[in-house]
């Protein structure tokens, strides 16, 4: 390994170690947690509102399929 590559490798490793040590501020952690909770809640509400309609679509498709199959 040449001297330039060795120095480049050391600098890269130092930068990666520094990046790994950076802690996220408490406010950012709280904000991220609130955003995740809100997104999960919205997803559950949306899925809950569509489940009944999706069930009826499944029943209708099954009926059409069953009536369409001729032995």
N, CA, C and O atoms as a Tripos MOL2 file, in Angstrom:
@<TRIPOS>MOLECULE
protein
  284   283    71     0     0
PROTEIN
NO_CHARGES

@<TRIPOS>ATOM
      1 N           0.8560   -1.1690    0.0000 N.3       1 UNK1
      2 CA          0.0000    0.0000    0.0000 C.3       1 UNK1
      3 C           0.9040    1.2340    0.0000 C.2       1 UNK1
      4 O           1.8430    1.3270    0.7900 O.2       1 UNK1
      5 N           0.6190    2.1440   -0.8630 N.am      2 UNK2
      6 CA          1.4340    3.3440   -0.9530 C.3       2 UNK2
      7 C           1.1370    4.2570    0.2330 C.2       2 UNK2
      8 O           0.1480    4.0770    0.9440 O.2       2 UNK2
      9 N           1.9940    5.2150    0.4250 N.am      3 UNK3
     10 CA          1.8330    6.1430    1.5500 C.3       3 UNK3
     11 C           0.5570    6.9670    1.3910 C.2       3 UNK3
     12 O          -0.1380    7.2370    2.3700 O.2       3 UNK3
     13 N           0.2540    7.3590    0.1720 N.am      4 UNK4
     14 CA         -0.9460    8.1670   -0.0560 C.3       4 UNK4
     15 C          -2.1990    7.3530    0.2370 C.2       4 UNK4
     16 O          -3.1360    7.8620    0.8530 O.2       4 UNK4
     17 N          -2.2260    6.1090   -0.1920 N.am      5 UNK5
     18 CA         -3.3890    5.2560    0.0760 C.3       5 UNK5
     19 C          -3.5290    4.9940    1.5690 C.2       5 UNK5
     20 O          -4.6390    4.9740    2.1000 O.2       5 UNK5
     21 N          -2.4040    4.7950    2.2430 N.am      6 UNK6
     22 CA         -2.4290    4.5590    3.6780 C.3       6 UNK6
     23 C          -2.9970    5.7680    4.4190 C.2       6 UNK6
     24 O          -3.8110    5.6250    5.3310 O.2       6 UNK6
     25 N          -2.5590    6.9560    4.0140 N.am      7 UNK7
     26 CA         -3.0550    8.1690    4.6470 C.3       7 UNK7
     27 C          -4.5460    8.3580    4.3480 C.2       7 UNK7
     28 O          -5.3150    8.7450    5.2270 O.2       7 UNK7
     29 N          -4.9400    8.0860    3.1230 N.am      8 UNK8
     30 CA         -6.3550    8.2000    2.7510 C.3       8 UNK8
     31 C          -7.2050    7.2300    3.5760 C.2       8 UNK8
     32 O          -8.2920    7.5800    4.0350 O.2       8 UNK8
     33 N          -6.7010    6.0150    3.7580 N.am      9 UNK9
     34 CA         -7.4200    5.0210    4.5450 C.3       9 UNK9
     35 C          -7.5810    5.4840    5.9960 C.2       9 UNK9
     36 O          -8.6630    5.3590    6.5690 O.2       9 UNK9
     37 N          -6.5120    6.0160    6.5900 N.am     10 UNK10
     38 CA         -6.5810    6.4960    7.9860 C.3      10 UNK10
     39 C          -7.5740    7.6440    8.1320 C.2      10 UNK10
     40 O          -8.3480    7.6830    9.0880 O.2      10 UNK10
     41 N          -7.5500    8.5750    7.1850 N.am     11 UNK11
     42 CA         -8.4720    9.7170    7.2400 C.3      11 UNK11
     43 C          -9.9220    9.2310    7.1260 C.2      11 UNK11
     44 O         -10.8030    9.6880    7.8540 O.2      11 UNK11
     45 N         -10.1440    8.3100    6.2130 N.am     12 UNK12
     46 CA        -11.4980    7.7650    6.0450 C.3      12 UNK12
     47 C         -11.9590    7.0730    7.3140 C.2      12 UNK12
     48 O         -13.0980    7.2610    7.7400 O.2      12 UNK12
     49 N         -11.0990    6.2800    7.9190 N.am     13 UNK13
     50 CA        -11.4680    5.5830    9.1540 C.3      13 UNK13
     51 C         -11.7540    6.5710   10.2860 C.2      13 UNK13
     52 O         -12.6860    6.3580   11.0620 O.2      13 UNK13
     53 N         -10.9800    7.6340   10.3940 N.am     14 UNK14
     54 CA        -11.2230    8.6490   11.4250 C.3      14 UNK14
     55 C         -12.5680    9.3280   11.2040 C.2      14 UNK14
     56 O         -13.3170    9.5420   12.1580 O.2      14 UNK14
     57 N         -12.8800    9.6670    9.9680 N.am     15 UNK15
     58 CA        -14.1620   10.3060    9.6750 C.3      15 UNK15
     59 C         -15.3290    9.3820    9.9950 C.2      15 UNK15
     60 O         -16.3420    9.8200   10.5420 O.2      15 UNK15
     61 N         -15.1870    8.1070    9.6550 N.am     16 UNK16
     62 CA        -16.2590    7.1550    9.9570 C.3      16 UNK16
     63 C         -16.4410    6.9880   11.4630 C.2      16 UNK16
     64 O         -17.5710    6.8670   11.9360 O.2      16 UNK16
     65 N         -15.3510    6.9800   12.2180 N.am     17 UNK17
     66 CA        -15.4610    6.8770   13.6830 C.3      17 UNK17
     67 C         -16.1380    8.1060   14.2610 C.2      17 UNK17
     68 O         -16.9620    7.9890   15.1690 O.2      17 UNK17
     69 N         -15.8010    9.2910   13.7450 N.am     18 UNK18
     70 CA        -16.4400   10.5200   14.2250 C.3      18 UNK18
     71 C         -17.9260   10.5100   13.9350 C.2      18 UNK18
     72 O         -18.7340   10.8920   14.7810 O.2      18 UNK18
     73 N         -18.2870   10.0730   12.7380 N.am     19 UNK19
     74 CA        -19.7080   10.0280   12.3620 C.3      19 UNK19
     75 C         -20.4630    9.0640   13.2750 C.2      19 UNK19
     76 O         -21.6070    9.3310   13.6450 O.2      19 UNK19
     77 N         -19.8470    7.9700   13.6340 N.am     20 UNK20
     78 CA        -20.4850    6.9880   14.5080 C.3      20 UNK20
     79 C         -20.6950    7.5040   15.9180 C.2      20 UNK20
     80 O         -21.6160    7.0660   16.6070 O.2      20 UNK20
     81 N         -19.8530    8.4290   16.3570 N.am     21 UNK21
     82 CA        -19.9570    8.9560   17.7260 C.3      21 UNK21
     83 C         -20.9710   10.0810   17.8610 C.2      21 UNK21
     84 O         -21.3400   10.4330   18.9810 O.2      21 UNK21
     85 N         -21.4290   10.6490   16.7660 N.am     22 UNK22
     86 CA        -22.3570   11.7730   16.8310 C.3      22 UNK22
     87 C         -23.6930   11.2710   17.3610 C.2      22 UNK22
     88 O         -24.3140   10.3810   16.7820 O.2      22 UNK22
     89 N         -24.1190   11.8550   18.4660 N.am     23 UNK23
     90 CA        -25.3940   11.4750   19.0650 C.3      23 UNK23
     91 C         -26.4820   12.4060   18.5730 C.2      23 UNK23
     92 O         -26.2710   13.6020   18.3700 O.2      23 UNK23
     93 N         -27.6370   11.8270   18.3910 N.am     24 UNK24
     94 CA        -28.7890   12.5950   17.9470 C.3      24 UNK24
     95 C         -29.3260   13.3960   19.1360 C.2      24 UNK24
     96 O         -29.4320   12.8530   20.2360 O.2      24 UNK24
     97 N         -29.6670   14.6740   18.9410 N.am     25 UNK25
     98 CA        -30.2020   15.4620   20.0460 C.3      25 UNK25
     99 C         -31.5190   14.8750   20.5610 C.2      25 UNK25
    100 O         -32.2450   14.2050   19.8270 O.2      25 UNK25
    101 N         -31.8090   15.1400   21.8330 N.am     26 UNK26
    102 CA        -33.0130   14.5900   22.4600 C.3      26 UNK26
    103 C         -34.2630   15.0680   21.7290 C.2      26 UNK26
    104 O         -35.1960   14.2910   21.5260 O.2      26 UNK26
    105 N         -34.2910   16.3450   21.3300 N.am     27 UNK27
    106 CA        -35.4650   16.8740   20.6230 C.3      27 UNK27
    107 C         -35.7120   16.1290   19.3200 C.2      27 UNK27
    108 O         -36.8600   15.8670   18.9630 O.2      27 UNK27
    109 N         -34.6550   15.7910   18.6160 N.am     28 UNK28
    110 CA        -34.8070   15.0740   17.3540 C.3      28 UNK28
    111 C         -35.3290   13.6690   17.5990 C.2      28 UNK28
    112 O         -36.1480   13.1690   16.8280 O.2      28 UNK28
    113 N         -34.8630   13.0250   18.6660 N.am     29 UNK29
    114 CA        -35.3500   11.6840   18.9820 C.3      29 UNK29
    115 C         -36.8320   11.7080   19.3010 C.2      29 UNK29
    116 O         -37.5890   10.8460   18.8540 O.2      29 UNK29
    117 N         -37.2420   12.7030   20.0780 N.am     30 UNK30
    118 CA        -38.6590   12.8210   20.4380 C.3      30 UNK30
    119 C         -39.4960   13.1010   19.1970 C.2      30 UNK30
    120 O         -40.5630   12.5130   19.0160 O.2      30 UNK30
    121 N         -39.0160   13.9920   18.3490 N.am     31 UNK31
    122 CA        -39.7430   14.3170   17.1140 C.3      31 UNK31
    123 C         -39.8590   13.0890   16.2140 C.2      31 UNK31
    124 O         -40.9250   12.8310   15.6550 O.2      31 UNK31
    125 N         -38.7760   12.3330   16.0690 N.am     32 UNK32
    126 CA        -38.8170   11.1190   15.2560 C.3      32 UNK32
    127 C         -39.7980   10.1040   15.8210 C.2      32 UNK32
    128 O         -40.5240    9.4500   15.0720 O.2      32 UNK32
    129 N         -39.8220    9.9730   17.1390 N.am     33 UNK33
    130 CA        -40.7480    9.0320   17.7730 C.3      33 UNK33
    131 C         -42.1940    9.4550   17.5350 C.2      33 UNK33
    132 O         -43.0460    8.6130   17.2500 O.2      33 UNK33
    133 N         -42.4800   10.7540   17.6490 N.am     34 UNK34
    134 CA        -43.8440   11.2570   17.4270 C.3      34 UNK34
    135 C         -44.2580   11.0390   15.9750 C.2      34 UNK34
    136 O         -45.3980   10.6570   15.7090 O.2      34 UNK34
    137 N         -43.3490   11.2780   15.0380 N.am     35 UNK35
    138 CA        -43.6500   11.0750   13.6180 C.3      35 UNK35
    139 C         -43.9370    9.5950   13.3440 C.2      35 UNK35
    140 O         -44.8700    9.2760   12.6060 O.2      35 UNK35
    141 N         -43.1510    8.6980   13.9270 N.am     36 UNK36
    142 CA        -43.3780    7.2690   13.7220 C.3      36 UNK36
    143 C         -44.7200    6.8320   14.2910 C.2      36 UNK36
    144 O         -45.4350    6.0510   13.6630 O.2      36 UNK36
    145 N         -45.0690    7.3270   15.4750 N.am     37 UNK37
    146 CA        -46.3440    6.9720   16.0930 C.3      37 UNK37
    147 C         -47.4960    7.4970   15.2520 C.2      37 UNK37
    148 O         -48.4720    6.7810   15.0290 O.2      37 UNK37
    149 N         -47.3980    8.7370   14.7810 N.am     38 UNK38
    150 CA        -48.4580    9.3210   13.9530 C.3      38 UNK38
    151 C         -48.6140    8.5490   12.6440 C.2      38 UNK38
    152 O         -49.7370    8.2810   12.2160 O.2      38 UNK38
    153 N         -47.5090    8.1920   12.0120 N.am     39 UNK39
    154 CA        -47.5760    7.4560   10.7480 C.3      39 UNK39
    155 C         -48.2020    6.0780   10.9540 C.2      39 UNK39
    156 O         -48.9990    5.6310   10.1290 O.2      39 UNK39
    157 N         -47.8530    5.4120   12.0330 N.am     40 UNK40
    158 CA        -48.4240    4.1020   12.3260 C.3      40 UNK40
    159 C         -49.9140    4.2070   12.5970 C.2      40 UNK40
    160 O         -50.6970    3.3770   12.1360 O.2      40 UNK40
    161 N         -50.3040    5.2280   13.3450 N.am     41 UNK41
    162 CA        -51.7210    5.4260   13.6460 C.3      41 UNK41
    163 C         -52.5200    5.6740   12.3770 C.2      41 UNK41
    164 O         -53.5910    5.0960   12.1950 O.2      41 UNK41
    165 N         -52.0140    6.5230   11.5040 N.am     42 UNK42
    166 CA        -52.7060    6.8100   10.2450 C.3      42 UNK42
    167 C         -52.8140    5.5490    9.3930 C.2      42 UNK42
    168 O         -53.8590    5.2950    8.7930 O.2      42 UNK42
    169 N         -51.7520    4.7630    9.3350 N.am     43 UNK43
    170 CA        -51.7770    3.5270    8.5520 C.3      43 UNK43
    171 C         -52.8140    2.5490    9.0940 C.2      43 UNK43
    172 O         -53.5410    1.9230    8.3220 O.2      43 UNK43
    173 N         -52.8850    2.4170   10.4120 N.am     44 UNK44
    174 CA        -53.8630    1.5000   11.0200 C.3      44 UNK44
    175 C         -55.2800    1.9780   10.7570 C.2      44 UNK44
    176 O         -56.1510    1.1700   10.4380 O.2      44 UNK44
    177 N         -55.5270    3.2730   10.8830 N.am     45 UNK45
    178 CA        -56.8680    3.8180   10.6440 C.3      45 UNK45
    179 C         -57.2690    3.6220    9.1810 C.2      45 UNK45
    180 O         -58.3950    3.2120    8.8980 O.2      45 UNK45
    181 N         -56.3610    3.9110    8.2570 N.am     46 UNK46
    182 CA        -56.6770    3.7270    6.8350 C.3      46 UNK46
    183 C         -56.9480    2.2680    6.4990 C.2      46 UNK46
    184 O         -57.9080    1.9590    5.7940 O.2      46 UNK46
    185 N         -56.1150    1.3800    6.9970 N.am     47 UNK47
    186 CA        -56.3340   -0.0420    6.7320 C.3      47 UNK47
    187 C         -57.6290   -0.5150    7.3710 C.2      47 UNK47
    188 O         -58.3490   -1.3190    6.7790 O.2      47 UNK47
    189 N         -57.9360   -0.0360    8.5550 N.am     48 UNK48
    190 CA        -59.1740   -0.4140    9.2290 C.3      48 UNK48
    191 C         -60.4050    0.0610    8.4810 C.2      48 UNK48
    192 O         -61.4340   -0.6150    8.4940 O.2      48 UNK48
    193 N         -60.3170    1.1990    7.8360 N.am     49 UNK49
    194 CA        -61.4730    1.7170    7.1150 C.3      49 UNK49
    195 C         -61.6840    0.9940    5.7830 C.2      49 UNK49
    196 O         -62.7960    0.9850    5.2550 O.2      49 UNK49
    197 N         -60.6270    0.3890    5.2370 N.am     50 UNK50
    198 CA        -60.7510   -0.2890    3.9660 C.3      50 UNK50
    199 C         -60.9610   -1.7960    4.0910 C.2      50 UNK50
    200 O         -61.2610   -2.4520    3.0930 O.2      50 UNK50
    201 N         -60.8130   -2.3560    5.2760 N.am     51 UNK51
    202 CA        -60.8960   -3.8100    5.4280 C.3      51 UNK51
    203 C         -62.2780   -4.3240    5.0370 C.2      51 UNK51
    204 O         -62.3830   -5.3270    4.3310 O.2      51 UNK51
    205 N         -63.3290   -3.6630    5.4790 N.am     52 UNK52
    206 CA        -64.6740   -4.1270    5.1720 C.3      52 UNK52
    207 C         -64.9370   -4.1040    3.6610 C.2      52 UNK52
    208 O         -65.4830   -5.0610    3.1120 O.2      52 UNK52
    209 N         -64.5520   -3.0220    2.9950 N.am     53 UNK53
    210 CA        -64.7520   -2.9410    1.5550 C.3      53 UNK53
    211 C         -63.9370   -4.0070    0.8240 C.2      53 UNK53
    212 O         -64.4110   -4.6040   -0.1420 O.2      53 UNK53
    213 N         -62.7230   -4.2390    1.2840 N.am     54 UNK54
    214 CA        -61.8920   -5.2630    0.6530 C.3      54 UNK54
    215 C         -62.4960   -6.6550    0.8480 C.2      54 UNK54
    216 O         -62.4010   -7.5070   -0.0360 O.2      54 UNK54
    217 N         -63.1110   -6.8810    1.9990 N.am     55 UNK55
    218 CA        -63.7640   -8.1620    2.2530 C.3      55 UNK55
    219 C         -64.9250   -8.3700    1.2820 C.2      55 UNK55
    220 O         -65.0970   -9.4640    0.7450 O.2      55 UNK55
    221 N         -65.7290   -7.3140    1.0560 N.am     56 UNK56
    222 CA        -66.8480   -7.4200    0.1170 C.3      56 UNK56
    223 C         -66.3600   -7.6450   -1.3060 C.2      56 UNK56
    224 O         -66.9850   -8.3900   -2.0620 O.2      56 UNK56
    225 N         -65.2610   -7.0170   -1.6790 N.am     57 UNK57
    226 CA        -64.6900   -7.2450   -3.0090 C.3      57 UNK57
    227 C         -64.2470   -8.6950   -3.1420 C.2      57 UNK57
    228 O         -64.4490   -9.3120   -4.1880 O.2      57 UNK57
    229 N         -63.6500   -9.2380   -2.1030 N.am     58 UNK58
    230 CA        -63.2140  -10.6320   -2.1110 C.3      58 UNK58
    231 C         -64.4040  -11.5780   -2.2460 C.2      58 UNK58
    232 O         -64.3450  -12.5440   -3.0070 O.2      58 UNK58
    233 N         -65.4920  -11.3040   -1.5080 N.am     59 UNK59
    234 CA        -66.6960  -12.1380   -1.5870 C.3      59 UNK59
    235 C         -67.2920  -12.0590   -2.9930 C.2      59 UNK59
    236 O         -67.6690  -13.0830   -3.5620 O.2      59 UNK59
    237 N         -67.3770  -10.8640   -3.5500 N.am     60 UNK60
    238 CA        -67.9400  -10.7000   -4.8870 C.3      60 UNK60
    239 C         -67.0750  -11.4200   -5.9280 C.2      60 UNK60
    240 O         -67.6060  -12.0940   -6.8100 O.2      60 UNK60
    241 N         -65.7730  -11.2840   -5.8330 N.am     61 UNK61
    242 CA        -64.8830  -11.9440   -6.7890 C.3      61 UNK61
    243 C         -64.9890  -13.4550   -6.6610 C.2      61 UNK61
    244 O         -64.9570  -14.1600   -7.6690 O.2      61 UNK61
    245 N         -65.1150  -13.9630   -5.4510 N.am     62 UNK62
    246 CA        -65.2650  -15.4010   -5.2370 C.3      62 UNK62
    247 C         -66.5660  -15.8940   -5.8550 C.2      62 UNK62
    248 O         -66.6040  -16.9530   -6.4820 O.2      62 UNK62
    249 N         -67.6310  -15.1170   -5.6740 N.am     63 UNK63
    250 CA        -68.9220  -15.5070   -6.2330 C.3      63 UNK63
    251 C         -68.8650  -15.5370   -7.7510 C.2      63 UNK63
    252 O         -69.3340  -16.4930   -8.3690 O.2      63 UNK63
    253 N         -68.3000  -14.5110   -8.3540 N.am     64 UNK64
    254 CA        -68.1920  -14.4710   -9.8120 C.3      64 UNK64
    255 C         -67.3330  -15.6300  -10.2990 C.2      64 UNK64
    256 O         -67.6590  -16.2560  -11.3080 O.2      64 UNK64
    257 N         -66.2550  -15.9230   -9.6070 N.am     65 UNK65
    258 CA        -65.3930  -17.0350   -9.9860 C.3      65 UNK65
    259 C         -66.1340  -18.3550   -9.8610 C.2      65 UNK65
    260 O         -66.0650  -19.2040  -10.7500 O.2      65 UNK65
    261 N         -66.8520  -18.5230   -8.7390 N.am     66 UNK66
    262 CA        -67.5900  -19.7720   -8.5390 C.3      66 UNK66
    263 C         -68.6880  -19.9540   -9.5810 C.2      66 UNK66
    264 O         -68.9090  -21.0700  -10.0530 O.2      66 UNK66
    265 N         -69.3800  -18.8770   -9.9470 N.am     67 UNK67
    266 CA        -70.4400  -18.9800  -10.9510 C.3      67 UNK67
    267 C         -69.8490  -19.1750  -12.3600 C.2      67 UNK67
    268 O         -70.4970  -19.7540  -13.2320 O.2      67 UNK67
    269 N         -68.6620  -18.7060  -12.5670 N.am     68 UNK68
    270 CA        -68.0450  -18.7960  -13.8870 C.3      68 UNK68
    271 C         -67.4400  -20.1460  -14.1790 C.2      68 UNK68
    272 O         -67.2260  -20.4910  -15.3420 O.2      68 UNK68
    273 N         -67.1560  -20.9250  -13.1370 N.am     69 UNK69
    274 CA        -66.5510  -22.2480  -13.3420 C.3      69 UNK69
    275 C         -67.6520  -23.2440  -13.6840 C.2      69 UNK69
    276 O         -68.5830  -23.4520  -12.9060 O.2      69 UNK69
    277 N         -67.5310  -23.8450  -14.8420 N.am     70 UNK70
    278 CA        -68.5220  -24.8180  -15.2930 C.3      70 UNK70
    279 C         -67.8480  -26.1750  -15.3680 C.2      70 UNK70
    280 O         -66.7880  -26.3250  -15.9750 O.2      70 UNK70
    281 N         -68.4780  -27.1600  -14.7420 N.am     71 UNK71
    282 CA        -67.9100  -28.5090  -14.7840 C.3      71 UNK71
    283 C         -68.3360  -29.2460  -16.0130 C.2      71 UNK71
    284 O         -67.9480  -30.3980  -16.2070 O.2      71 UNK71
@<TRIPOS>BOND
     1     1     2 1
     2     2     3 1
     3     3     4 2
     4     3     5 am
     5     5     6 1
     6     6     7 1
     7     7     8 2
     8     7     9 am
     9     9    10 1
    10    10    11 1
    11    11    12 2
    12    11    13 am
    13    13    14 1
    14    14    15 1
    15    15    16 2
    16    15    17 am
    17    17    18 1
    18    18    19 1
    19    19    20 2
    20    19    21 am
    21    21    22 1
    22    22    23 1
    23    23    24 2
    24    23    25 am
    25    25    26 1
    26    26    27 1
    27    27    28 2
    28    27    29 am
    29    29    30 1
    30    30    31 1
    31    31    32 2
    32    31    33 am
    33    33    34 1
    34    34    35 1
    35    35    36 2
    36    35    37 am
    37    37    38 1
    38    38    39 1
    39    39    40 2
    40    39    41 am
    41    41    42 1
    42    42    43 1
    43    43    44 2
    44    43    45 am
    45    45    46 1
    46    46    47 1
    47    47    48 2
    48    47    49 am
    49    49    50 1
    50    50    51 1
    51    51    52 2
    52    51    53 am
    53    53    54 1
    54    54    55 1
    55    55    56 2
    56    55    57 am
    57    57    58 1
    58    58    59 1
    59    59    60 2
    60    59    61 am
    61    61    62 1
    62    62    63 1
    63    63    64 2
    64    63    65 am
    65    65    66 1
    66    66    67 1
    67    67    68 2
    68    67    69 am
    69    69    70 1
    70    70    71 1
    71    71    72 2
    72    71    73 am
    73    73    74 1
    74    74    75 1
    75    75    76 2
    76    75    77 am
    77    77    78 1
    78    78    79 1
    79    79    80 2
    80    79    81 am
    81    81    82 1
    82    82    83 1
    83    83    84 2
    84    83    85 am
    85    85    86 1
    86    86    87 1
    87    87    88 2
    88    87    89 am
    89    89    90 1
    90    90    91 1
    91    91    92 2
    92    91    93 am
    93    93    94 1
    94    94    95 1
    95    95    96 2
    96    95    97 am
    97    97    98 1
    98    98    99 1
    99    99   100 2
   100    99   101 am
   101   101   102 1
   102   102   103 1
   103   103   104 2
   104   103   105 am
   105   105   106 1
   106   106   107 1
   107   107   108 2
   108   107   109 am
   109   109   110 1
   110   110   111 1
   111   111   112 2
   112   111   113 am
   113   113   114 1
   114   114   115 1
   115   115   116 2
   116   115   117 am
   117   117   118 1
   118   118   119 1
   119   119   120 2
   120   119   121 am
   121   121   122 1
   122   122   123 1
   123   123   124 2
   124   123   125 am
   125   125   126 1
   126   126   127 1
   127   127   128 2
   128   127   129 am
   129   129   130 1
   130   130   131 1
   131   131   132 2
   132   131   133 am
   133   133   134 1
   134   134   135 1
   135   135   136 2
   136   135   137 am
   137   137   138 1
   138   138   139 1
   139   139   140 2
   140   139   141 am
   141   141   142 1
   142   142   143 1
   143   143   144 2
   144   143   145 am
   145   145   146 1
   146   146   147 1
   147   147   148 2
   148   147   149 am
   149   149   150 1
   150   150   151 1
   151   151   152 2
   152   151   153 am
   153   153   154 1
   154   154   155 1
   155   155   156 2
   156   155   157 am
   157   157   158 1
   158   158   159 1
   159   159   160 2
   160   159   161 am
   161   161   162 1
   162   162   163 1
   163   163   164 2
   164   163   165 am
   165   165   166 1
   166   166   167 1
   167   167   168 2
   168   167   169 am
   169   169   170 1
   170   170   171 1
   171   171   172 2
   172   171   173 am
   173   173   174 1
   174   174   175 1
   175   175   176 2
   176   175   177 am
   177   177   178 1
   178   178   179 1
   179   179   180 2
   180   179   181 am
   181   181   182 1
   182   182   183 1
   183   183   184 2
   184   183   185 am
   185   185   186 1
   186   186   187 1
   187   187   188 2
   188   187   189 am
   189   189   190 1
   190   190   191 1
   191   191   192 2
   192   191   193 am
   193   193   194 1
   194   194   195 1
   195   195   196 2
   196   195   197 am
   197   197   198 1
   198   198   199 1
   199   199   200 2
   200   199   201 am
   201   201   202 1
   202   202   203 1
   203   203   204 2
   204   203   205 am
   205   205   206 1
   206   206   207 1
   207   207   208 2
   208   207   209 am
   209   209   210 1
   210   210   211 1
   211   211   212 2
   212   211   213 am
   213   213   214 1
   214   214   215 1
   215   215   216 2
   216   215   217 am
   217   217   218 1
   218   218   219 1
   219   219   220 2
   220   219   221 am
   221   221   222 1
   222   222   223 1
   223   223   224 2
   224   223   225 am
   225   225   226 1
   226   226   227 1
   227   227   228 2
   228   227   229 am
   229   229   230 1
   230   230   231 1
   231   231   232 2
   232   231   233 am
   233   233   234 1
   234   234   235 1
   235   235   236 2
   236   235   237 am
   237   237   238 1
   238   238   239 1
   239   239   240 2
   240   239   241 am
   241   241   242 1
   242   242   243 1
   243   243   244 2
   244   243   245 am
   245   245   246 1
   246   246   247 1
   247   247   248 2
   248   247   249 am
   249   249   250 1
   250   250   251 1
   251   251   252 2
   252   251   253 am
   253   253   254 1
   254   254   255 1
   255   255   256 2
   256   255   257 am
   257   257   258 1
   258   258   259 1
   259   259   260 2
   260   259   261 am
   261   261   262 1
   262   262   263 1
   263   263   264 2
   264   263   265 am
   265   265   266 1
   266   266   267 1
   267   267   268 2
   268   267   269 am
   269   269   270 1
   270   270   271 1
   271   271   272 2
   272   271   273 am
   273   273   274 1
   274   274   275 1
   275   275   276 2
   276   275   277 am
   277   277   278 1
   278   278   279 1
   279   279   280 2
   280   279   281 am
   281   281   282 1
   282   282   283 1
   283   283   284 2
@<TRIPOS>SUBSTRUCTURE
     1 UNK1         2 RESIDUE 1 A UNK
     2 UNK2         6 RESIDUE 1 A UNK
     3 UNK3        10 RESIDUE 1 A UNK
     4 UNK4        14 RESIDUE 1 A UNK
     5 UNK5        18 RESIDUE 1 A UNK
     6 UNK6        22 RESIDUE 1 A UNK
     7 UNK7        26 RESIDUE 1 A UNK
     8 UNK8        30 RESIDUE 1 A UNK
     9 UNK9        34 RESIDUE 1 A UNK
    10 UNK10       38 RESIDUE 1 A UNK
    11 UNK11       42 RESIDUE 1 A UNK
    12 UNK12       46 RESIDUE 1 A UNK
    13 UNK13       50 RESIDUE 1 A UNK
    14 UNK14       54 RESIDUE 1 A UNK
    15 UNK15       58 RESIDUE 1 A UNK
    16 UNK16       62 RESIDUE 1 A UNK
    17 UNK17       66 RESIDUE 1 A UNK
    18 UNK18       70 RESIDUE 1 A UNK
    19 UNK19       74 RESIDUE 1 A UNK
    20 UNK20       78 RESIDUE 1 A UNK
    21 UNK21       82 RESIDUE 1 A UNK
    22 UNK22       86 RESIDUE 1 A UNK
    23 UNK23       90 RESIDUE 1 A UNK
    24 UNK24       94 RESIDUE 1 A UNK
    25 UNK25       98 RESIDUE 1 A UNK
    26 UNK26      102 RESIDUE 1 A UNK
    27 UNK27      106 RESIDUE 1 A UNK
    28 UNK28      110 RESIDUE 1 A UNK
    29 UNK29      114 RESIDUE 1 A UNK
    30 UNK30      118 RESIDUE 1 A UNK
    31 UNK31      122 RESIDUE 1 A UNK
    32 UNK32      126 RESIDUE 1 A UNK
    33 UNK33      130 RESIDUE 1 A UNK
    34 UNK34      134 RESIDUE 1 A UNK
    35 UNK35      138 RESIDUE 1 A UNK
    36 UNK36      142 RESIDUE 1 A UNK
    37 UNK37      146 RESIDUE 1 A UNK
    38 UNK38      150 RESIDUE 1 A UNK
    39 UNK39      154 RESIDUE 1 A UNK
    40 UNK40      158 RESIDUE 1 A UNK
    41 UNK41      162 RESIDUE 1 A UNK
    42 UNK42      166 RESIDUE 1 A UNK
    43 UNK43      170 RESIDUE 1 A UNK
    44 UNK44      174 RESIDUE 1 A UNK
    45 UNK45      178 RESIDUE 1 A UNK
    46 UNK46      182 RESIDUE 1 A UNK
    47 UNK47      186 RESIDUE 1 A UNK
    48 UNK48      190 RESIDUE 1 A UNK
    49 UNK49      194 RESIDUE 1 A UNK
    50 UNK50      198 RESIDUE 1 A UNK
    51 UNK51      202 RESIDUE 1 A UNK
    52 UNK52      206 RESIDUE 1 A UNK
    53 UNK53      210 RESIDUE 1 A UNK
    54 UNK54      214 RESIDUE 1 A UNK
    55 UNK55      218 RESIDUE 1 A UNK
    56 UNK56      222 RESIDUE 1 A UNK
    57 UNK57      226 RESIDUE 1 A UNK
    58 UNK58      230 RESIDUE 1 A UNK
    59 UNK59      234 RESIDUE 1 A UNK
    60 UNK60      238 RESIDUE 1 A UNK
    61 UNK61      242 RESIDUE 1 A UNK
    62 UNK62      246 RESIDUE 1 A UNK
    63 UNK63      250 RESIDUE 1 A UNK
    64 UNK64      254 RESIDUE 1 A UNK
    65 UNK65      258 RESIDUE 1 A UNK
    66 UNK66      262 RESIDUE 1 A UNK
    67 UNK67      266 RESIDUE 1 A UNK
    68 UNK68      270 RESIDUE 1 A UNK
    69 UNK69      274 RESIDUE 1 A UNK
    70 UNK70      278 RESIDUE 1 A UNK
    71 UNK71      282 RESIDUE 1 A UNK
